[in-house]
Amino acid sequence: MTNKKQLYWLLQIGGWALYTLVNYLSLPLFDISLPYSELYFLLSGVIGIGVTHFYRRVIREYRWFQLNIINLIRNVLVGSLLASVFYFIALTLMDACLFVCAFFVFNLDIKAPTISFDTYGAYIYLSTINVYCVFLLWSLLYFVFQYFESFQKAKYGQVLAQSQLKDATLLNLRNQINPHFLFNALNSIRSLTLSDTGKAREAVTLLSEILRYTLNSERQSFVNLKDELAVVRNYLELEKIRFDQRLNYSMQMGGECGDIQIPPLIVMTLAENAIKHGIGQLKNGGDITLQAYIHEHNLEIHLNNSGTFSQLNQTEHNGIGLNNTRQRLTMLYNGKAQFEIRQLDANHVTAIIKIPLTT
């Protein structure tokens, strides 16, 4: 921020110093000279800096950067004209004050420049066009600089989003392969090898598919919804082997939703949360219902599970997972996506994700 301010004032002072120097050196072309010309042009540069700085405050105060291109061009043309008028008024008042001080205070013998009306008119005309062009150029450079900075910020935001996505993916990877999860899954498979070898083979397949998807998703920014829900189904099937009759689930997805791109493991995180802090905490287990459909130009994903939700009672680990989900959605969709988790009724918690179809 400090460097930005320093650059702004450096460009302001340097630009107006160059402009006033060129004007001062061009005076002989019009055969105009005053005993206080140097002071006049010095103060004119100071006035220019003041007017453009005020002009900048107006631009920022009224948020011109949020205008469409037509309204922005209109505002710049009118704003530059008004800024030129203020500049000329200030110059006229300053010139009058300098003349009074030079003539009455310092008793300087000032003679009016001997120039023709046509020459003076040409000088005023060219000065008017010149100043207006200067303010237009100042506006152009200011907006180009600001848009370039916004572009850089957007690129930085994308890089940050990718970094956040990778961190979240790694977090979910650790969730998937943590010893507790593997112990439960492998223990269930071990029991099945004695009672139901076919189901044991199925459980091994489910576990391998989950781990493969988790590892592959680390290299992807987005995946198809149908692929995400497929691995969620595998996860719930594997957990159903562990919970047996204590877990029931159902999943519904609108036919038009399958190819919609979503961040990987975003639904998986909700399913893990539902199992760990919902079904796993209930003696008699419960149910999980997942629905995905399009509503009002948004992809909506609703995951309901048995249990109760209290933000204050969430563990630090779970809080990180939910915060990462919220942050990823915010950064990847520029704040247009929504995430909410709340108590649906006395016995059920709902988590809702809304992703805009057009960003």
N, C-alpha and C positions, 0 to 999 in steps of 0.2 A: 504493500500500500504506500509506503514511504517513497519507494523508487518511482511509483506511478505518479505521485504528486510532484516529485522533483522533475520528472520528464515533462509533465504538463506545464509547469512554470518555466522550465527551460525553453520549451517550444513557444510558449506565449511571449516571453521576453525577447527571444531570438527572432521570432517572426515579425513582431512589431518593430523591433530595432532595425531590421533589414528594410521593412516597408518605409519607415520614416527617413532612413538614410537615402533611399532611392528618391523619395519625394524632395528631400533637401537638395540633392545633387541635380535634380531636374529643374530647379527654380530659374537658373539662367536662361533656359529655353523660352520662358515667358517674360523675361526681363523684369522679374520681381525680386526686390530685396528689402529686408527690414532689419533694423539694428538688433532686434531680438529674435532673429530667425532660428538660431540654434536652440534657444529656450523654447520657442514656439513648437518646434518639431519634437523636442524632447518630451514636452508635456502632451503633445498630440499622441505620442506613442503610449504614454501612461494612460491617457483617456481610452485609447483603443484596447489596452489590456483590461481596463475596468469594464468597458461595454461588453466585450466578448466573454469576460468572466460572468457577468450578470446574465448574458444570453445563455451561457452554459447552465446556469442555475435554473433558468426557465425551462430548458430542454429536459433537465433531470427531474424538476418538480412536476411537470405535466407529462412525464413518461412518453416522450416522443418515440422512444425506441420500440414501443409496443404498437405504434400506428402502422397501418398498411402503407404500401409504397406511395399511393396516390395522395393520401392525407399527409404523409411525411414530406413529399415534394412541395405540396401547397404550404405547409407550415414553414419549411425552410425558406421558400421564396418570400413569403410575407414577413417572417422573422428577420431575415437578412435586410429587408427593406426598412423595417422599423428600427433595427439596430443601426443602420446607416443614418437614419433621421436623427436618432439620439446622439450619434457620434458628431454629426454636423452641428446640432444645437449646442453640444458641449464645446466644440471647437470655436463656434461663434462667440459664446460667452467668455471662453478663455481668451480669445483674441481681443475682445473688448476690454477685459480686465488688464491684459498686458499693455494695451495701448494707453489706458488711463494711467497705469503705474509709470510707464515710460515717459509720458508727456507731462503729467502733473506732479508725480513724486520725484522722478529723477531728472526732470526738465530736459529731456532729450529732444533735439530738434528733428521731428519726424515729418518727412514730406510724403505726401501720397504718391504712390508709384505712378509714373507717367506711362500708362498703357492705354491702348484704345479699348473701346467698349467691346469690340469683336474679340480682341485677345482675352480680355477678362471673362467674357462669356464662354469662350472656348475653354479657358482654365477651369471655370466652375463646372461646365458640362463634363469635361474629362475627369475632373476630380470626383464628381457625383458617380459617374460610371465606374471609375476606379475603385472608389470606396465600396460600392455595392458588390462589385466583383470580388473584392477582398473578403467581404463577409460571406459571400457565397462559397469562396474557396475555403475559408476557415470552417464553414459548416460541413463542406464535403470532407475535408481532412479529419475533422472531429468525428464524424459518423463512420468514416472508413476505419479510423483507429479503434473506435468503440466496437464496431462489428468484428474487426479482426480479433480484438481482445475476447469478445463473446465466443468467436469460433475457437479460439485457443482454450477457453474455459470449457466449451462443449467437448473438445477433444480430451481435455484432462478428465472431464466427468466420465467419458467413455472408458478411458484407461482405468480410472478409479472403480468404475462399475465392474470392469473385467476382473480387477484385483479382488473386489468384494465378492464377486461370483466365485472366484477360485477359492477364496477363504471359506465361503459358505459350503462349497462342494467338499473341500477337505474336512470341514467340520462334520458334514453328513457322512463322509467316508469313515471318519473315526466312529461315528454313531453306529454305522452298519457293522463294522468289524471289531467293535470293542469286545473284550473277553466275555462280558456278561451275555451279549447277544449270541456270540458264537457258542458259548457254553450251553445256553438254552436250546439253540437249534441243533447242535451236535448231540446233546443228551436226548432230545426227542427222537432224532434219527437212530441213535443207538438202541433206544427202546423198541423202535419199529422194526429193526433188523431181526428181533426175536419173535415179534408177533405178526408183522405184516411187511414182508420184504418188498413187495410191490410199492407200498406207500413210502417205504424208506428210500427207495430209488427215486420216487417222485420228489421227496423232500430234498434230497441231494441236488436234484436238477433245479428245484426252485431256488435253493441257496446259491448255486453257481450262477444262475441267471441274475439274481440280485447283485451279487458281487461284480459280475461282468458289467452290468449296466452302471453301477456306481463308479467303477474305474473308467469306463468309456466316457461318462458324462463330464468328467474332469476336463476333457479337451473340447467340450461343446458349450456354446453360449445359450443355445435354444434347442429344444427337442419337440417332436410332435406330441400332442396331448395323448394320443392313443398309445404311444410308446411308454409315456410316463405312467399312464393308468395300468398298462400291462404289468409293469414291474411292481406297482402298488398292489395289484391283485396277487402277484406271486408272494409278496411280503405278507399279505393278509392270510393267504393259504398256508404259508409256513407257520405263522403265528397261530392259526387255527388248529394245526397239529398239536401245538403246545397247550393251548387252552381247551381244546376239544369242544365240548358242548357249551363252554362258557363264552364262546365268541361266535357271533353270527354277523355276517356282513352282506351288503348288497351294493352294486355299482351300476349306475345308469349314465350313459353318455349320448348326447344328441348326435345323429348321424353326420351332421354338418360340422361337428367340432373336432373330429379326429386329426385333421391335418393342421390345426391351429398350433402355432409355435408358442411354447411357454418356457420359462427357465427350468433347467433340469433339477430334479429332486425337490421342487417346491411343494408338490402334493405329497411326496413321500415323507417330507418333514412333518406334515400335518397328520399323516397316518401313524407315524412313529409316536407323535405326541399323544394321539388318541389312545394308542395301545398302552404306553408307559404310564400316563397320568390319568387315564380313564378306565379302560377295561381291566388293566393290571391291578388297580386299586379296589376293585369290587369283588366281593366274595363269590357272588353268583355270576360274575362276568356281565356281559351286555352286548350291545349291537353297534355296528358302524354302518352308516349309510352315506354313500358318496354319489353326488349328482353333478353333471357338467352339461351346461346348455348355454345357448346364446340368448341374451335378453338386452334390449335397448342398446345395440351396438357394442355390447360387452360380452366377453366370455366369463361366465359365472361358474365357480366351482364351490360347492357346498359340501362340507364333510361334517356330519353329525355323529356324535358318539355318546354312549351312556357315561354318566359321571357328573362331577361338579367342577366348576372352574373358579379359581380365585387368583387374581394377578399377584397378590401378596404372598400366596403360598407356592408360587412357581419356583422351582429350583433355579439356581444360577445357570446351570447347563441348559435347561429348557428355555430360560429367558433369552440366552444367546441365540438359540435356534430360531425363536419367533422374531427376535429383533433383526436377525440376518434376513429372514423372509421379508419383513417389512422394508428394510433398507434396500434389498435387491429390487423389489418391485418398484420402489420410489425412484431409484436411480435408472433402472432399465426402461421405465415408461414415463420418465420426466414428471413424476408426481401424479400421473393420471390413473394409475392402478390403485386399487384399494385392498386392504387386508384388515379383517376384523375377526376376533375370537371372543365369544361371550357365552353366557349361560342362556340356553334356549328356553328351557323350562326347569322345573325342580330336579329333573333326572337326566337332562341331556345338555351337552355343550355343542355349540356349532362354530365352525371356522369357515369364513367366507373370503374367497379371493375373487376380485373383479378385475379383469384385464381388458383394456380397450382394444377393439379390433383394428382401429386406425389410430396411429400415434402422430 
